[in-house]
Amino acid sequence: MTVIPLRNQVLVCPINGKSPASSLVVIQPERVVCPFRVLAIGPEVRDVQVGQMVLANRLAGTQIGGDYLLPESVIVGTL
């Protein structure tokens, strides 16, 4: 499925941290602000570009499969 964001929406994919080489599983609490990679942007988005890494509030968006559709205003910074 191809998603094309409209207006000021940004389609992002979460960036997974490196997993340890051992078989030990560490359970970490869910973070609200997470790093994402920008996959696509709507025509009214001004501050980010496709391929850029950003920090955003994942709870403010809509999850589509493993990706998130977020308004540009919930992006808090770039990496």
PyMOL Python script that loads the backbone (N, CA, C, O; Angstrom):
from pymol import cmd

cmd.read_pdbstr("""\
ATOM      1  N   MET A   1       0.842  -1.173   0.000  1.00  0.00           N
ATOM      2  CA  MET A   1       0.000   0.000   0.000  1.00  0.00           C
ATOM      3  C   MET A   1       0.889   1.238   0.000  1.00  0.00           C
ATOM      4  O   MET A   1       1.833   1.326   0.785  1.00  0.00           O
ATOM      5  N   THR A   2       0.594   2.181  -0.865  1.00  0.00           N
ATOM      6  CA  THR A   2       1.328   3.430  -0.939  1.00  0.00           C
ATOM      7  C   THR A   2       0.502   4.529  -0.288  1.00  0.00           C
ATOM      8  O   THR A   2      -0.659   4.735  -0.641  1.00  0.00           O
ATOM      9  N   VAL A   3       1.106   5.233   0.665  1.00  0.00           N
ATOM     10  CA  VAL A   3       0.432   6.339   1.351  1.00  0.00           C
ATOM     11  C   VAL A   3       1.083   7.638   0.901  1.00  0.00           C
ATOM     12  O   VAL A   3       2.300   7.798   1.004  1.00  0.00           O
ATOM     13  N   ILE A   4       0.276   8.561   0.404  1.00  0.00           N
ATOM     14  CA  ILE A   4       0.757   9.883   0.006  1.00  0.00           C
ATOM     15  C   ILE A   4       0.151  10.886   0.981  1.00  0.00           C
ATOM     16  O   ILE A   4      -1.062  11.094   0.972  1.00  0.00           O
ATOM     17  N   PRO A   5       0.983  11.516   1.829  1.00  0.00           N
ATOM     18  CA  PRO A   5       0.456  12.456   2.815  1.00  0.00           C
ATOM     19  C   PRO A   5      -0.150  13.701   2.155  1.00  0.00           C
ATOM     20  O   PRO A   5       0.338  14.176   1.129  1.00  0.00           O
ATOM     21  N   LEU A   6      -1.209  14.210   2.757  1.00  0.00           N
ATOM     22  CA  LEU A   6      -1.850  15.436   2.304  1.00  0.00           C
ATOM     23  C   LEU A   6      -1.517  16.574   3.265  1.00  0.00           C
ATOM     24  O   LEU A   6      -1.089  16.336   4.395  1.00  0.00           O
ATOM     25  N   ARG A   7      -1.713  17.803   2.815  1.00  0.00           N
ATOM     26  CA  ARG A   7      -1.539  19.031   3.603  1.00  0.00           C
ATOM     27  C   ARG A   7      -0.214  19.040   4.355  1.00  0.00           C
ATOM     28  O   ARG A   7       0.848  18.977   3.734  1.00  0.00           O
ATOM     29  N   ASN A   8      -0.262  19.117   5.694  1.00  0.00           N
ATOM     30  CA  ASN A   8       0.961  19.225   6.495  1.00  0.00           C
ATOM     31  C   ASN A   8       1.313  17.902   7.179  1.00  0.00           C
ATOM     32  O   ASN A   8       1.961  17.901   8.226  1.00  0.00           O
ATOM     33  N   GLN A   9       0.895  16.791   6.602  1.00  0.00           N
ATOM     34  CA  GLN A   9       1.151  15.479   7.193  1.00  0.00           C
ATOM     35  C   GLN A   9       2.514  14.941   6.761  1.00  0.00           C
ATOM     36  O   GLN A   9       3.002  15.228   5.668  1.00  0.00           O
ATOM     37  N   VAL A  10       3.117  14.144   7.662  1.00  0.00           N
ATOM     38  CA  VAL A  10       4.436  13.556   7.414  1.00  0.00           C
ATOM     39  C   VAL A  10       4.335  12.059   7.691  1.00  0.00           C
ATOM     40  O   VAL A  10       3.882  11.655   8.762  1.00  0.00           O
ATOM     41  N   LEU A  11       4.751  11.241   6.740  1.00  0.00           N
ATOM     42  CA  LEU A  11       4.790   9.792   6.918  1.00  0.00           C
ATOM     43  C   LEU A  11       6.186   9.424   7.397  1.00  0.00           C
ATOM     44  O   LEU A  11       7.178   9.721   6.732  1.00  0.00           O
ATOM     45  N   VAL A  12       6.257   8.769   8.566  1.00  0.00           N
ATOM     46  CA  VAL A  12       7.547   8.436   9.159  1.00  0.00           C
ATOM     47  C   VAL A  12       7.605   6.959   9.531  1.00  0.00           C
ATOM     48  O   VAL A  12       6.580   6.306   9.726  1.00  0.00           O
ATOM     49  N   CYS A  13       8.825   6.456   9.622  1.00  0.00           N
ATOM     50  CA  CYS A  13       9.089   5.077  10.005  1.00  0.00           C
ATOM     51  C   CYS A  13       9.951   5.109  11.260  1.00  0.00           C
ATOM     52  O   CYS A  13      10.957   5.818  11.282  1.00  0.00           O
ATOM     53  N   PRO A  14       9.592   4.362  12.313  1.00  0.00           N
ATOM     54  CA  PRO A  14      10.420   4.362  13.519  1.00  0.00           C
ATOM     55  C   PRO A  14      11.805   3.791  13.244  1.00  0.00           C
ATOM     56  O   PRO A  14      11.967   2.856  12.460  1.00  0.00           O
ATOM     57  N   ILE A  15      12.790   4.370  13.902  1.00  0.00           N
ATOM     58  CA  ILE A  15      14.165   3.889  13.793  1.00  0.00           C
ATOM     59  C   ILE A  15      14.411   2.961  14.965  1.00  0.00           C
ATOM     60  O   ILE A  15      14.357   3.380  16.121  1.00  0.00           O
ATOM     61  N   ASN A  16      14.678   1.706  14.667  1.00  0.00           N
ATOM     62  CA  ASN A  16      14.929   0.729  15.725  1.00  0.00           C
ATOM     63  C   ASN A  16      16.350   0.852  16.226  1.00  0.00           C
ATOM     64  O   ASN A  16      17.287   1.028  15.447  1.00  0.00           O
ATOM     65  N   GLY A  17      16.502   0.758  17.553  1.00  0.00           N
ATOM     66  CA  GLY A  17      17.841   0.771  18.123  1.00  0.00           C
ATOM     67  C   GLY A  17      18.547  -0.537  17.841  1.00  0.00           C
ATOM     68  O   GLY A  17      17.913  -1.510  17.430  1.00  0.00           O
ATOM     69  N   LYS A  18      19.833  -0.572  18.053  1.00  0.00           N
ATOM     70  CA  LYS A  18      20.594  -1.801  17.826  1.00  0.00           C
ATOM     71  C   LYS A  18      20.233  -2.818  18.896  1.00  0.00           C
ATOM     72  O   LYS A  18      20.150  -2.490  20.080  1.00  0.00           O
ATOM     73  N   SER A  19      20.023  -4.043  18.470  1.00  0.00           N
ATOM     74  CA  SER A  19      19.694  -5.097  19.424  1.00  0.00           C
ATOM     75  C   SER A  19      20.981  -5.740  19.932  1.00  0.00           C
ATOM     76  O   SER A  19      21.947  -5.868  19.179  1.00  0.00           O
ATOM     77  N   PRO A  20      21.003  -6.142  21.187  1.00  0.00           N
ATOM     78  CA  PRO A  20      22.211  -6.756  21.724  1.00  0.00           C
ATOM     79  C   PRO A  20      22.462  -8.122  21.091  1.00  0.00           C
ATOM     80  O   PRO A  20      21.533  -8.777  20.618  1.00  0.00           O
ATOM     81  N   ALA A  21      23.708  -8.540  21.086  1.00  0.00           N
ATOM     82  CA  ALA A  21      24.087  -9.811  20.474  1.00  0.00           C
ATOM     83  C   ALA A  21      23.715 -11.003  21.357  1.00  0.00           C
ATOM     84  O   ALA A  21      23.649 -12.130  20.866  1.00  0.00           O
ATOM     85  N   SER A  22      23.476 -10.777  22.635  1.00  0.00           N
ATOM     86  CA  SER A  22      23.156 -11.883  23.546  1.00  0.00           C
ATOM     87  C   SER A  22      21.672 -12.226  23.456  1.00  0.00           C
ATOM     88  O   SER A  22      20.903 -11.546  22.776  1.00  0.00           O
ATOM     89  N   SER A  23      21.287 -13.290  24.152  1.00  0.00           N
ATOM     90  CA  SER A  23      19.893 -13.704  24.137  1.00  0.00           C
ATOM     91  C   SER A  23      19.104 -13.097  25.299  1.00  0.00           C
ATOM     92  O   SER A  23      17.947 -13.462  25.510  1.00  0.00           O
ATOM     93  N   LEU A  24      19.700 -12.193  26.043  1.00  0.00           N
ATOM     94  CA  LEU A  24      19.022 -11.529  27.149  1.00  0.00           C
ATOM     95  C   LEU A  24      18.029 -10.513  26.595  1.00  0.00           C
ATOM     96  O   LEU A  24      18.382  -9.688  25.752  1.00  0.00           O
ATOM     97  N   VAL A  25      16.789 -10.575  27.070  1.00  0.00           N
ATOM     98  CA  VAL A  25      15.759  -9.645  26.625  1.00  0.00           C
ATOM     99  C   VAL A  25      15.547  -8.608  27.715  1.00  0.00           C
ATOM    100  O   VAL A  25      15.227  -8.947  28.854  1.00  0.00           O
ATOM    101  N   VAL A  26      15.728  -7.344  27.361  1.00  0.00           N
ATOM    102  CA  VAL A  26      15.532  -6.255  28.300  1.00  0.00           C
ATOM    103  C   VAL A  26      14.240  -5.541  27.938  1.00  0.00           C
ATOM    104  O   VAL A  26      14.087  -5.046  26.822  1.00  0.00           O
ATOM    105  N   ILE A  27      13.319  -5.490  28.876  1.00  0.00           N
ATOM    106  CA  ILE A  27      12.051  -4.818  28.630  1.00  0.00           C
ATOM    107  C   ILE A  27      12.194  -3.365  29.057  1.00  0.00           C
ATOM    108  O   ILE A  27      12.485  -3.072  30.217  1.00  0.00           O
ATOM    109  N   GLN A  28      11.985  -2.457  28.106  1.00  0.00           N
ATOM    110  CA  GLN A  28      12.104  -1.034  28.375  1.00  0.00           C
ATOM    111  C   GLN A  28      10.727  -0.393  28.266  1.00  0.00           C
ATOM    112  O   GLN A  28       9.899  -0.834  27.469  1.00  0.00           O
ATOM    113  N   PRO A  29      10.478   0.631  29.050  1.00  0.00           N
ATOM    114  CA  PRO A  29       9.180   1.301  28.938  1.00  0.00           C
ATOM    115  C   PRO A  29       9.039   1.994  27.582  1.00  0.00           C
ATOM    116  O   PRO A  29      10.025   2.430  26.989  1.00  0.00           O
ATOM    117  N   GLU A  30       7.800   2.085  27.106  1.00  0.00           N
ATOM    118  CA  GLU A  30       7.527   2.757  25.834  1.00  0.00           C
ATOM    119  C   GLU A  30       7.841   4.241  25.957  1.00  0.00           C
ATOM    120  O   GLU A  30       7.470   4.879  26.942  1.00  0.00           O
ATOM    121  N   ARG A  31       8.515   4.783  24.973  1.00  0.00           N
ATOM    122  CA  ARG A  31       8.812   6.212  24.963  1.00  0.00           C
ATOM    123  C   ARG A  31       7.780   6.928  24.106  1.00  0.00           C
ATOM    124  O   ARG A  31       7.335   6.408  23.082  1.00  0.00           O
ATOM    125  N   VAL A  32       7.406   8.123  24.534  1.00  0.00           N
ATOM    126  CA  VAL A  32       6.445   8.911  23.768  1.00  0.00           C
ATOM    127  C   VAL A  32       7.144   9.622  22.617  1.00  0.00           C
ATOM    128  O   VAL A  32       6.637   9.622  21.496  1.00  0.00           O
ATOM    129  N   VAL A  33       8.296  10.227  22.875  1.00  0.00           N
ATOM    130  CA  VAL A  33       9.063  10.901  21.825  1.00  0.00           C
ATOM    131  C   VAL A  33      10.109   9.915  21.317  1.00  0.00           C
ATOM    132  O   VAL A  33      10.971   9.466  22.072  1.00  0.00           O
ATOM    133  N   CYS A  34      10.024   9.586  20.035  1.00  0.00           N
ATOM    134  CA  CYS A  34      10.884   8.562  19.445  1.00  0.00           C
ATOM    135  C   CYS A  34      11.565   9.098  18.189  1.00  0.00           C
ATOM    136  O   CYS A  34      11.073  10.039  17.567  1.00  0.00           O
ATOM    137  N   PRO A  35      12.696   8.499  17.818  1.00  0.00           N
ATOM    138  CA  PRO A  35      13.329   8.880  16.549  1.00  0.00           C
ATOM    139  C   PRO A  35      12.629   8.199  15.367  1.00  0.00           C
ATOM    140  O   PRO A  35      12.249   7.030  15.444  1.00  0.00           O
ATOM    141  N   PHE A  36      12.470   8.941  14.291  1.00  0.00           N
ATOM    142  CA  PHE A  36      11.825   8.445  13.073  1.00  0.00           C
ATOM    143  C   PHE A  36      12.627   8.884  11.859  1.00  0.00           C
ATOM    144  O   PHE A  36      13.382   9.854  11.919  1.00  0.00           O
ATOM    145  N   ARG A  37      12.457   8.162  10.756  1.00  0.00           N
ATOM    146  CA  ARG A  37      12.995   8.572   9.455  1.00  0.00           C
ATOM    147  C   ARG A  37      11.812   8.992   8.595  1.00  0.00           C
ATOM    148  O   ARG A  37      10.816   8.274   8.513  1.00  0.00           O
ATOM    149  N   VAL A  38      11.915  10.147   7.957  1.00  0.00           N
ATOM    150  CA  VAL A  38      10.830  10.690   7.137  1.00  0.00           C
ATOM    151  C   VAL A  38      10.773   9.937   5.810  1.00  0.00           C
ATOM    152  O   VAL A  38      11.762   9.876   5.080  1.00  0.00           O
ATOM    153  N   LEU A  39       9.604   9.362   5.502  1.00  0.00           N
ATOM    154  CA  LEU A  39       9.415   8.609   4.265  1.00  0.00           C
ATOM    155  C   LEU A  39       8.759   9.442   3.175  1.00  0.00           C
ATOM    156  O   LEU A  39       9.110   9.314   2.002  1.00  0.00           O
ATOM    157  N   ALA A  40       7.802  10.299   3.553  1.00  0.00           N
ATOM    158  CA  ALA A  40       7.090  11.143   2.584  1.00  0.00           C
ATOM    159  C   ALA A  40       6.520  12.345   3.320  1.00  0.00           C
ATOM    160  O   ALA A  40       6.254  12.281   4.520  1.00  0.00           O
ATOM    161  N   ILE A  41       6.333  13.441   2.594  1.00  0.00           N
ATOM    162  CA  ILE A  41       5.776  14.654   3.197  1.00  0.00           C
ATOM    163  C   ILE A  41       4.660  15.202   2.334  1.00  0.00           C
ATOM    164  O   ILE A  41       4.634  14.989   1.122  1.00  0.00           O
ATOM    165  N   GLY A  42       3.729  15.917   2.971  1.00  0.00           N
ATOM    166  CA  GLY A  42       2.649  16.575   2.252  1.00  0.00           C
ATOM    167  C   GLY A  42       3.129  17.871   1.616  1.00  0.00           C
ATOM    168  O   GLY A  42       4.237  18.324   1.906  1.00  0.00           O
ATOM    169  N   PRO A  43       2.319  18.475   0.755  1.00  0.00           N
ATOM    170  CA  PRO A  43       2.743  19.680   0.029  1.00  0.00           C
ATOM    171  C   PRO A  43       2.918  20.924   0.896  1.00  0.00           C
ATOM    172  O   PRO A  43       3.603  21.857   0.480  1.00  0.00           O
ATOM    173  N   GLU A  44       2.324  20.966   2.079  1.00  0.00           N
ATOM    174  CA  GLU A  44       2.428  22.135   2.950  1.00  0.00           C
ATOM    175  C   GLU A  44       3.516  22.016   4.013  1.00  0.00           C
ATOM    176  O   GLU A  44       3.659  22.918   4.838  1.00  0.00           O
ATOM    177  N   VAL A  45       4.286  20.931   4.016  1.00  0.00           N
ATOM    178  CA  VAL A  45       5.364  20.731   4.993  1.00  0.00           C
ATOM    179  C   VAL A  45       6.550  21.599   4.591  1.00  0.00           C
ATOM    180  O   VAL A  45       6.979  21.579   3.437  1.00  0.00           O
ATOM    181  N   ARG A  46       7.088  22.376   5.566  1.00  0.00           N
ATOM    182  CA  ARG A  46       8.165  23.309   5.244  1.00  0.00           C
ATOM    183  C   ARG A  46       9.490  22.968   5.908  1.00  0.00           C
ATOM    184  O   ARG A  46      10.548  23.269   5.355  1.00  0.00           O
ATOM    185  N   ASP A  47       9.458  22.342   7.092  1.00  0.00           N
ATOM    186  CA  ASP A  47      10.675  22.252   7.901  1.00  0.00           C
ATOM    187  C   ASP A  47      11.427  20.927   7.832  1.00  0.00           C
ATOM    188  O   ASP A  47      12.545  20.850   8.342  1.00  0.00           O
ATOM    189  N   VAL A  48      10.879  19.901   7.237  1.00  0.00           N
ATOM    190  CA  VAL A  48      11.582  18.616   7.139  1.00  0.00           C
ATOM    191  C   VAL A  48      11.575  18.142   5.693  1.00  0.00           C
ATOM    192  O   VAL A  48      10.769  18.588   4.876  1.00  0.00           O
ATOM    193  N   GLN A  49      12.500  17.221   5.396  1.00  0.00           N
ATOM    194  CA  GLN A  49      12.615  16.675   4.044  1.00  0.00           C
ATOM    195  C   GLN A  49      12.615  15.154   4.116  1.00  0.00           C
ATOM    196  O   GLN A  49      12.897  14.576   5.165  1.00  0.00           O
ATOM    197  N   VAL A  50      12.303  14.516   3.010  1.00  0.00           N
ATOM    198  CA  VAL A  50      12.313  13.057   2.925  1.00  0.00           C
ATOM    199  C   VAL A  50      13.726  12.551   3.191  1.00  0.00           C
ATOM    200  O   VAL A  50      14.693  13.090   2.653  1.00  0.00           O
ATOM    201  N   GLY A  51      13.846  11.520   4.017  1.00  0.00           N
ATOM    202  CA  GLY A  51      15.137  10.940   4.366  1.00  0.00           C
ATOM    203  C   GLY A  51      15.729  11.495   5.645  1.00  0.00           C
ATOM    204  O   GLY A  51      16.675  10.923   6.186  1.00  0.00           O
ATOM    205  N   GLN A  52      15.196  12.590   6.133  1.00  0.00           N
ATOM    206  CA  GLN A  52      15.719  13.220   7.347  1.00  0.00           C
ATOM    207  C   GLN A  52      15.291  12.419   8.579  1.00  0.00           C
ATOM    208  O   GLN A  52      14.232  11.790   8.589  1.00  0.00           O
ATOM    209  N   MET A  53      16.131  12.453   9.615  1.00  0.00           N
ATOM    210  CA  MET A  53      15.800  11.797  10.880  1.00  0.00           C
ATOM    211  C   MET A  53      15.256  12.853  11.837  1.00  0.00           C
ATOM    212  O   MET A  53      15.850  13.919  11.999  1.00  0.00           O
ATOM    213  N   VAL A  54      14.107  12.546  12.478  1.00  0.00           N
ATOM    214  CA  VAL A  54      13.438  13.514  13.342  1.00  0.00           C
ATOM    215  C   VAL A  54      13.037  12.856  14.661  1.00  0.00           C
ATOM    216  O   VAL A  54      12.964  11.632  14.762  1.00  0.00           O
ATOM    217  N   LEU A  55      12.780  13.687  15.662  1.00  0.00           N
ATOM    218  CA  LEU A  55      12.175  13.248  16.922  1.00  0.00           C
ATOM    219  C   LEU A  55      10.738  13.737  16.915  1.00  0.00           C
ATOM    220  O   LEU A  55      10.475  14.907  16.636  1.00  0.00           O
ATOM    221  N   ALA A  56       9.796  12.830  17.225  1.00  0.00           N
ATOM    222  CA  ALA A  56       8.384  13.205  17.187  1.00  0.00           C
ATOM    223  C   ALA A  56       7.600  12.450  18.244  1.00  0.00           C
ATOM    224  O   ALA A  56       8.025  11.399  18.725  1.00  0.00           O
ATOM    225  N   ASN A  57       6.452  13.003  18.596  1.00  0.00           N
ATOM    226  CA  ASN A  57       5.532  12.381  19.536  1.00  0.00           C
ATOM    227  C   ASN A  57       4.713  11.338  18.785  1.00  0.00           C
ATOM    228  O   ASN A  57       3.865  11.693  17.966  1.00  0.00           O
ATOM    229  N   ARG A  58       4.952  10.074  19.048  1.00  0.00           N
ATOM    230  CA  ARG A  58       4.277   9.010  18.305  1.00  0.00           C
ATOM    231  C   ARG A  58       2.805   8.868  18.666  1.00  0.00           C
ATOM    232  O   ARG A  58       2.034   8.318  17.879  1.00  0.00           O
ATOM    233  N   LEU A  59       2.397   9.353  19.840  1.00  0.00           N
ATOM    234  CA  LEU A  59       1.001   9.231  20.266  1.00  0.00           C
ATOM    235  C   LEU A  59       0.082  10.212  19.547  1.00  0.00           C
ATOM    236  O   LEU A  59      -1.137  10.046  19.583  1.00  0.00           O
ATOM    237  N   ALA A  60       0.638  11.226  18.900  1.00  0.00           N
ATOM    238  CA  ALA A  60      -0.159  12.239  18.220  1.00  0.00           C
ATOM    239  C   ALA A  60      -0.490  11.855  16.780  1.00  0.00           C
ATOM    240  O   ALA A  60      -1.176  12.604  16.084  1.00  0.00           O
ATOM    241  N   GLY A  61      -0.016  10.710  16.332  1.00  0.00           N
ATOM    242  CA  GLY A  61      -0.225  10.323  14.942  1.00  0.00           C
ATOM    243  C   GLY A  61      -1.112   9.105  14.791  1.00  0.00           C
ATOM    244  O   GLY A  61      -1.650   8.577  15.764  1.00  0.00           O
ATOM    245  N   THR A  62      -1.250   8.678  13.560  1.00  0.00           N
ATOM    246  CA  THR A  62      -2.023   7.498  13.211  1.00  0.00           C
ATOM    247  C   THR A  62      -1.065   6.427  12.728  1.00  0.00           C
ATOM    248  O   THR A  62      -0.258   6.666  11.830  1.00  0.00           O
ATOM    249  N   GLN A  63      -1.154   5.233  13.329  1.00  0.00           N
ATOM    250  CA  GLN A  63      -0.272   4.148  12.919  1.00  0.00           C
ATOM    251  C   GLN A  63      -0.868   3.445  11.701  1.00  0.00           C
ATOM    252  O   GLN A  63      -2.036   3.054  11.699  1.00  0.00           O
ATOM    253  N   ILE A  64      -0.043   3.295  10.672  1.00  0.00           N
ATOM    254  CA  ILE A  64      -0.440   2.608   9.437  1.00  0.00           C
ATOM    255  C   ILE A  64       0.582   1.501   9.217  1.00  0.00           C
ATOM    256  O   ILE A  64       1.697   1.762   8.767  1.00  0.00           O
ATOM    257  N   GLY A  65       0.208   0.280   9.529  1.00  0.00           N
ATOM    258  CA  GLY A  65       1.174  -0.819   9.489  1.00  0.00           C
ATOM    259  C   GLY A  65       2.239  -0.560  10.539  1.00  0.00           C
ATOM    260  O   GLY A  65       1.925  -0.442  11.723  1.00  0.00           O
ATOM    261  N   GLY A  66       3.502  -0.471  10.121  1.00  0.00           N
ATOM    262  CA  GLY A  66       4.581  -0.155  11.043  1.00  0.00           C
ATOM    263  C   GLY A  66       5.000   1.307  10.981  1.00  0.00           C
ATOM    264  O   GLY A  66       5.907   1.724  11.701  1.00  0.00           O
ATOM    265  N   ASP A  67       4.346   2.087  10.125  1.00  0.00           N
ATOM    266  CA  ASP A  67       4.684   3.500   9.950  1.00  0.00           C
ATOM    267  C   ASP A  67       3.672   4.373  10.684  1.00  0.00           C
ATOM    268  O   ASP A  67       2.629   3.897  11.134  1.00  0.00           O
ATOM    269  N   TYR A  68       4.001   5.664  10.798  1.00  0.00           N
ATOM    270  CA  TYR A  68       3.112   6.623  11.457  1.00  0.00           C
ATOM    271  C   TYR A  68       2.865   7.802  10.532  1.00  0.00           C
ATOM    272  O   TYR A  68       3.774   8.256   9.836  1.00  0.00           O
ATOM    273  N   LEU A  69       1.635   8.295  10.524  1.00  0.00           N
ATOM    274  CA  LEU A  69       1.275   9.503   9.804  1.00  0.00           C
ATOM    275  C   LEU A  69       1.050  10.584  10.855  1.00  0.00           C
ATOM    276  O   LEU A  69       0.116  10.504  11.653  1.00  0.00           O
ATOM    277  N   LEU A  70       1.919  11.600  10.846  1.00  0.00           N
ATOM    278  CA  LEU A  70       1.932  12.636  11.879  1.00  0.00           C
ATOM    279  C   LEU A  70       1.766  14.017  11.274  1.00  0.00           C
ATOM    280  O   LEU A  70       2.215  14.256  10.153  1.00  0.00           O
ATOM    281  N   PRO A  71       1.120  14.943  12.003  1.00  0.00           N
ATOM    282  CA  PRO A  71       1.160  16.334  11.555  1.00  0.00           C
ATOM    283  C   PRO A  71       2.554  16.901  11.806  1.00  0.00           C
ATOM    284  O   PRO A  71       3.225  16.487  12.751  1.00  0.00           O
ATOM    285  N   GLU A  72       2.989  17.824  10.988  1.00  0.00           N
ATOM    286  CA  GLU A  72       4.326  18.388  11.124  1.00  0.00           C
ATOM    287  C   GLU A  72       4.533  19.043  12.483  1.00  0.00           C
ATOM    288  O   GLU A  72       5.663  19.096  12.969  1.00  0.00           O
ATOM    289  N   SER A  73       3.482  19.536  13.100  1.00  0.00           N
ATOM    290  CA  SER A  73       3.598  20.251  14.381  1.00  0.00           C
ATOM    291  C   SER A  73       4.033  19.371  15.561  1.00  0.00           C
ATOM    292  O   SER A  73       4.467  19.904  16.582  1.00  0.00           O
ATOM    293  N   VAL A  74       3.928  18.042  15.451  1.00  0.00           N
ATOM    294  CA  VAL A  74       4.347  17.175  16.560  1.00  0.00           C
ATOM    295  C   VAL A  74       5.821  16.779  16.451  1.00  0.00           C
ATOM    296  O   VAL A  74       6.340  16.094  17.332  1.00  0.00           O
ATOM    297  N   ILE A  75       6.493  17.198  15.391  1.00  0.00           N
ATOM    298  CA  ILE A  75       7.927  16.957  15.277  1.00  0.00           C
ATOM    299  C   ILE A  75       8.636  17.974  16.165  1.00  0.00           C
ATOM    300  O   ILE A  75       8.480  19.182  15.988  1.00  0.00           O
ATOM    301  N   VAL A  76       9.422  17.470  17.127  1.00  0.00           N
ATOM    302  CA  VAL A  76      10.056  18.357  18.107  1.00  0.00           C
ATOM    303  C   VAL A  76      11.487  18.704  17.762  1.00  0.00           C
ATOM    304  O   VAL A  76      12.043  19.639  18.339  1.00  0.00           O
ATOM    305  N   GLY A  77      12.104  17.982  16.839  1.00  0.00           N
ATOM    306  CA  GLY A  77      13.482  18.293  16.464  1.00  0.00           C
ATOM    307  C   GLY A  77      13.983  17.357  15.403  1.00  0.00           C
ATOM    308  O   GLY A  77      13.316  16.388  15.041  1.00  0.00           O
ATOM    309  N   THR A  78      15.187  17.656  14.897  1.00  0.00           N
ATOM    310  CA  THR A  78      15.826  16.815  13.896  1.00  0.00           C
ATOM    311  C   THR A  78      17.117  16.229  14.472  1.00  0.00           C
ATOM    312  O   THR A  78      17.694  16.766  15.417  1.00  0.00           O
ATOM    313  N   LEU A  79      17.547  15.133  13.890  1.00  0.00           N
ATOM    314  CA  LEU A  79      18.782  14.470  14.328  1.00  0.00           C
ATOM    315  C   LEU A  79      19.853  14.609  13.267  1.00  0.00           C
ATOM    316  O   LEU A  79      20.968  14.118  13.447  1.00  0.00           O
TER     317      LEU A  79
END
""", "prot")
cmd.dss("prot")
cmd.show_as("cartoon", "prot")
cmd.util.cbc("prot")
cmd.orient("prot")
